[in-house]
Amino acid sequence: MIRPSRPARLTVSRPTDRRNGADAVVVTVALLIAAVIAVPGSMAAWVETEQTGALVVSTGTADLHIAQVGGGVPRLSPGQTSSGPVYVLENAGDVPLEVTAGVSVGDGALGSATTVTLGSGGSEDCGGAAVSVSPGVSSPPFARLDPGETTYMCTTFSLATTTPDAAQYEAEPAFTITMTGVQVR
């Protein structure tokens, strides 16, 4: 009897592949580099933003009415002080106002020797604290007016005792008082 032969087993030994570990590292690094280069906006995944409703800014109307109710610029002798015009100030707007004033004086010795003082109060005598205003410089706030409120502003003029003699022949200087109402925050 012939016996079938068994197929021979062939044993092949494979050489050890040392590159498998190195290939895995190379592939991992390549994927990381590709991810950073290909997806530059990927940082957005860690940044959170939140939207809110619309911003509302409320404003109002600033409306300062000024009327002269008495007096005029007085004629002064050196060293003399006298009352000047009286003004009524009304806040006709719908926001509170702080009122400041500035004074400008015409050229000449007479104008530069004159000092203007402003006062405010609830009546035509003004009774409140007075603020001295130098030409070309704005006063600190001298009145605060709520909407619909009215106050008076009085002026006082003083001529320095050191007024030069040449000033006695000058025409009366032109005075300009500029009042500004600024919305109170």
Disulfide bonds with the S-S distance in Angstrom:
Cys126-Cys154 1.84
